[in-house]
């Protein structure tokens, strides 16, 4: 008891710094735990279709979707970084899985591994943001505890940092580039100050021996002009090939690196021009490597042409230029969605960074006000860490706002500089001193009621925690979260189906399903049988139809069309059996029932609810307070619906506990993804049924696999 009481007293009396660090380590560990849980939320299709879908599908020879960005004619996505980060680790993982399968009889290559292993790699990369934050704080004597806490608890790191977005890599590269630039700026300022101090002492020296001593000290100063140049130029090349928008994020950082020491006697325009020239030369090796790898992958350059030295300009692919050409066409970018120019500033920044996003916008507005009021003495020095971070935030934000397609994930690289500048406000409040130059009563009231530390400091950290936890729960575990359980279910269906059976899956009002998670071997590539040492092609037996936000009446037409085609093949020569599934948000179950009645297909189409995957929320189909329970629009209930356990709109509202509980139950159960199996009702005479094998239960003759 005495020991327990002693530890409790130590815990209660610990200093705030230790409290912030312990909370940081909790969130840093949580980031890794959320990889293995895993988060089932589906933030955006680009999480899979810009890297993982293609790389995993190619490596394991699975059915996968190769989007238009990876076409061989005009590819806009570089393959070098995804290859290095996914294909190479997959090779090691496959090697380990082979021995685990041999000695422990465990299968490590499955849908769970396809989801978790790439996320683990990107999550480990995200920890470099933490290191860069700690490094800069230590260099400049800043408080690293609250900044690390803000970074680790931000939902950007907890959700986007654990996902396979190209923006996640862009965030890490910007953090490394900022860290290197900040270190170079500090070293240059220190060396230039010492050099000019020694030059003044040299001019004032009275004796030759004193001048010799000062001259030796001056020559002993370390070089600073070209520090970290090769690393920075390589990061810039990799960042541009990862996402060409890195030009907007990296340009102000490189500009600050080029401008170090300008305005002093030691650094002139000759040094500035020398830095530019050598920076470009150091970027050439990485540039040639990326171009060479992309050209080989997209088959513009072959080994034979390389061996014969039959090379031309058409043999090389420069994917960033293709990306820029595509996005310069406003009509093409508009096909992905058109947004007003203020969306990034007024919506995406507060969404990503909540109170700190608002604080950063207010601080920048204050800087602009001081600049236009000619209060230059109140502005930070141009070659300071504050100016570097401000430029890294608002220069790319301005140019990205000029693009008509704006998504929150495009602003992920702003996370590092924004939190480094404004994270201390979580404990100090918006501003500890009166920030305005004029003593206007309205400004004084605004400062005392909202901005001062006494009012804002007690609440900002709580608001920060609440907002980030809610956004992590929504985007990490609720938004489109039924996708992965659906893929696992279809993987089981395909693996356990009878031979010569085709599986058809229709989806509506949900994001695209990554095919590699279904774990179906490719039908377009050759496979190798290690037992017979023969190569063969598998016949395609899984078909995916994605209809986005198609109206349910049109969806029913597609269902009838596919089922009719499957019936023709079933009654044909090969007697191909089939299974048809429909995945749709549970909130649309009632509308699906009504569309089926309107289509006059209920007499021969039977919809059976197989499963509902919880939770799942599609913004295209929000749950309704008086929506029907998905389990009660199952096919067995459609003919004799007695409204038992339902909250149908036909039921007259009565303010009873039973009615309200049914309403609440129905509302909650609409947060799911309903999977229906569709069967065709067949009329068959009793005589025929007793003397004929049922095609649904009789084993079919397997189709021979064509060998190559």
Steps between C-alpha positions, in 0.01 A plus 500: 500500500784738582666432163171552316437825685854615420456435127161672496653807663780502244243474221291787638804721561667439166587813302295599192789415268494135611121496464519628142772250411312205650188602306712530185635147540144375549383651170820393323437140609131534410599589145674165467221309674244644257690332217443152638147548638451615213309816411228389261398851398547575132607863463547527123548254209847643429613329821503176299482582132807726477744241634388192694247362253749494215810395696333221700304378199813486286713330765255225599345475150152586625200647330536875546388829352763696310368856488552741212794659685712189429431462129810439289418768244506803730565396862463774760616299803862409561546137594846527657403591857204257523727228362770570759254535790262215413634251245838456671352455853236265356781278372647469849155445649425225247831331583415498873143384431632202302698370800217571744268302275750216480587464870197638687226444238381859528396702198632857523402606149135599524271802480600615848867507399419686177337772710733519800852445366509803263349716774772385739770623260339843460444527876867434571583773249262737681713479815766699315270800546536461875877482477521809278279693742720401793816583304391853407379574853831392646698705247305821563434453872123459458269300728475162333255336744181683403595500131557124498174452691306709247658310211434153641142576610404667172254289302706574190774272637261248659300452179688630197838416654403132515358485146668439166441845350763671287418805715633310804838464329481865396450598865809301608713646220399855587585435865848373407557791262396753764725333755803518268428861398454608863829334596681667207357841589614469860848390401537775240387768743745374760795472261436837334470672838829348621672575169403867500589530868849358431543728197432803718746372759755438222471858375549637851789269592818689590760222457578244232483210745147599601396524135645155431303355792176663377570384143535139620175525693325638193628216278391246762134601459294218341366528145132590473424592140426152364387320815249213441477599132498147354244373753271799443517480120424125509203557732367767263525266200331215688229737624424630151478147356280393792266798452589791270321734744815458709635784285267736685600371843872465435557828313482733806720262701769485230475879460580548868793259463634699204456830681699409814731778609404737219538863603829444681854563381583129500218382269451665160305432181792288382425256784129515415561408135752232597245338728237493224736342245637233730152424639380422146807285430449301820138433397606328175579150642160466669327649196663250261423211735128582516472554124685175429286290737172649375600451137578133561176436691275666243685317219616811317851368553588132461811306594560418134493865397729583790742226399505610136515870600203572273370783715294807419299761684189281471670228703480704819203592718483814713189442709497839683468679167209275400339576836541875451365486143194313620428742784554811287179408319227641723237287327681181601554606860136607515400137433636416847297777664496880491541700818509875570842653562428558871439133588858433609518815708163499673406131509794263452748676733252513794391142423856366515636708788185637678603761762862515385386549142290796608792633706736476202259690275460768766877530547557534126225764475675690777831485310334631186337781694832606649664487158239719332508739796881532453568362848808316375674500837230266633547245220732198547839515333496364149772240560347368822334171585162677530528637146606160367202323654257776398623481141469120507135539602353788303694498171375150400159575653462801271594314181299189586196724549528602133430140391131427455517152657573520874506214749615511865774239444675737258593712804661224707855642457386814684464294820866515601570877470155595632532292816859609558392866497168485680490185719604695817171691474330185630635581848568876480179605326468692176715791613645594843530871414273751335569449126353819352664842467181701552300504822156472343224389742385226264854362467549514875174312555601241237839449667363469854212270405675266254872550438662556839673210674272510803194427284631283217780296662279274721288387204720472189668172593163342586348616172806367317463156660125477443516605133785264418342205677167553321664538159716193560193295593303625201759468223687213662216271602165614356533669160457229229623247758306205360729474198769276651255256672320478166829418322578233760153349461532487122847349533346220709216456248741467208729263691217266608273508195446188289702461183366650178313766698524868425460761772353840410511792744308823442570805716316827521534823700843405634865552411681276254592161638875420478503172313829380648333473842264235359811286439397358163782373273529694177338361189709714263846394624675166477544299820759235580416164654803391709381138506453447127745777395245624248371848429130555467227765499207492738153553371335812632239419762453827691330805349461840664245759387524841666214741440589789732198719571276340236127540562348188651251455215791492256686271737213253490519507121870408525416216741241358260741530209784320681274229639351436156845468347605261775189289441587470132845370588353265759267347246770495232744232399749552784231514772679779685352552842513841663449705814388862492553737793400861551674726753319821588484727808243372747338844502376430145337166583152648501554676166640174360180321600287766331715495184464122481121533520498768230718291270250209505793264564392381844311209343820333375786670693558405861715734715636336813689706755826313560670738740521861616849635568508753784589779522479656156399852401481622144457872452294415192241320714459653844284306748149634548310523825206312351693264277424131509707247688717321238420156640129561452519564127651158451329289236309275745330809648408673175195291427353490850633812670315523832726788622628296794817658637505764228480874498340533159359831392163332450470440873299774670722693744414455865709646777556169672823351625468202265454726197793726594725202567413354159574836338836519674585139415415560136707816487805333652476195275502721193870565574596186315577352161238245397600203285218327311515177306276502194339178380272433207181313588458208261174313437548125477247219492504234771560220250797674352632586845498133612670363186744781424805621684475853628769711341542698821606192699645260245877516457601648171784379283795733559622694204853416390755772554670606181875458524738736333 
